[in-house]
Amino acid sequence: MKGYSHSIRLEADKCRGCTNCIKTCPTEAIRVRGGKAKIIDNRCIDCGECIRVCPHQAKKANTDEFETIFNYKYKIALPAPSLYAQFSKIYTRGQILAALKLLGFDYVYEVARAAELITAETKEYLKRKDIIRPVISSACPVVVRLIRLKYPSLIPNISQIESPMEAAAEIARNEFAAKTGARPEEIGIFFISPCAAKHTAAKMPIGNLKSNVDGVIAIKSIYVKLLKLLSDSEEADFKVMASKYGVRWANSGGESLALETDNFIAVDGIHNVAKILEEIEDDKINDVDFIEALACNGGCLGGPLCMENVYSAKAIFKKVLEKDISQSALPYTDERFNPMHDAEIEYVDAYSLDKDMYAAINKMAEMNRIVAELPGLDCGACGAPNCRALAEDIIRGEASESDCIIKLKEEYKKLKKKIGAEKGNEK
Amino acid sequence: MSDNIIRLHYDIDADDFSSAGLASSGTKRMLNQLGFNPAIVKKVAISMYEAEINAVIHADGGCADVEITPEKIVVVISDKGPGIPDIEQAMQAGWSTATNEIREQGFGAGMGLPNMKRYTDDMKIETELGVGTKVTLIINVN
């Protein structure tokens, strides 16, 4: 999977070349060229903002088809806790997990359970003297990628503890192999996901050499199948393992509540996250131990691959949490996994104008000159999200000043005036 | 044209805490894109922010002029405020003339000038009572 850098892709025939996605992208990763949106690969962090905003459904996320589970002899499902909030008729978690198993999985392991174990590890991690504070949660892959791209000075703040998805995958593989004698390579592990970025996280992990997840299936894509099984087999039940401490991770603030500390900031929504990261970088946030940052508004319940809109999902989630849930975390059993990242997180340079500082400074001086001459409307009609981005594209040789329709109009007016004056002279 | 220097000029508006910091954040964004070491960017961003906030709190705003070269970054914050009567006193950590109102907003802790000194390689204050203050912050790249 070398070269794979993001899951978001364009369905070109649906794209009308409007400015919605370029304006909302938090990393300025989209341009409209030749009437179609184009993603700048190394800038895309899979936040899904473009999927949400596109009026023509031209932005999609790569995920794995449900049928790919049959490529494996043994199939394991790892449901994200956000799955529990997708059914407006309230089913218990036991019913939802039982239906999931009936879809064709041999084993189901709740990611919410792994989240509890990660919480226990994080509590210990936060006691360490050798860590840089505030610690930023590594659970949201979009946030980790935003830091790597735009806030590299905060890479050392990222928690070195695994994400619940990775922990769940490792535990489930070990448990299933131990129980059945299956060889690890015969087991396919599938994350049932609210999130486009988790697909990329499984293909090209950050902080890990290799992912334990073999496939990522969108909640949306199995929703109808699951709904049918739920209504057909209401009496089916499944022994749940996670308490409210793990399940609540799906909601913004849930991870922090599980840590049982008051000394945290929980921020959700990618643009809000960027503001908080900026403030940490400028030393404006002190005396805080932990930052829970989730890219989607409302947390994972607001994920682009969820079925319910985030506010309905929150209402359902509240009822699910009241229904059948253990109020205290279950103790550790013999769940075996390595809780630590095993690879460095590296800075991705996607914005520099030139490797050579002298050349970069000259290019930026030129860019500032161009910006001063552009109208400053940030209209996006040129295909770049704002005037500054157009100036940058011009410097890179990817656009020209005549792409600006306001400038073009000025030229046209001048020309018209000139022609008018010439005609007047002829009379 | 290619003289290896970027000159920036920002006006600093008075008495608007919510927009205070625009000059330093704009400068920071450019330094990041230029590829300066994050430690250098941080020194500029923090010291310039402190100076910018000071101009807002004490002097009804002013302006910022920045020169970026591969060797050093020079920030000059000028205001037409009351001036600083005793620079030595003002440099002491915790010493402040800020009103309670400003302190309640989380500003005016008396760390502005000490922080500027801490985060710069060279700092110069020129001040005249009733005329204004000019703070020059120099951050060396190497």
Chai-1 contact restraints between the chains, C-beta under 6 A:
chainA,res_idxA,chainB,res_idxB,connection_type,confidence,min_distance_angstrom,max_distance_angstrom,comment,restraint_id
A,P152,B,P38,contact,1.0,0.0,6.0,A-B,restraint_1
A,S153,B,P38,contact,1.0,0.0,6.0,A-B,restraint_2
A,D282,B,A45,contact,1.0,0.0,6.0,A-B,restraint_3
A,D282,B,I46,contact,1.0,0.0,6.0,A-B,restraint_4
A,D283,B,I46,contact,1.0,0.0,6.0,A-B,restraint_5
A,Y351,B,Q33,contact,1.0,0.0,6.0,A-B,restraint_6
A,S352,B,G35,contact,1.0,0.0,6.0,A-B,restraint_7
A,M357,B,P70,contact,1.0,0.0,6.0,A-B,restraint_8
A,Y358,B,N4,contact,1.0,0.0,6.0,A-B,restraint_9
A,Y358,B,P70,contact,1.0,0.0,6.0,A-B,restraint_10
A,A360,B,L34,contact,1.0,0.0,6.0,A-B,restraint_11
A,I361,B,N4,contact,1.0,0.0,6.0,A-B,restraint_12
A,I361,B,I6,contact,1.0,0.0,6.0,A-B,restraint_13
A,N362,B,S2,contact,1.0,0.0,6.0,A-B,restraint_14
A,M364,B,I6,contact,1.0,0.0,6.0,A-B,restraint_15
A,A365,B,I6,contact,1.0,0.0,6.0,A-B,restraint_16
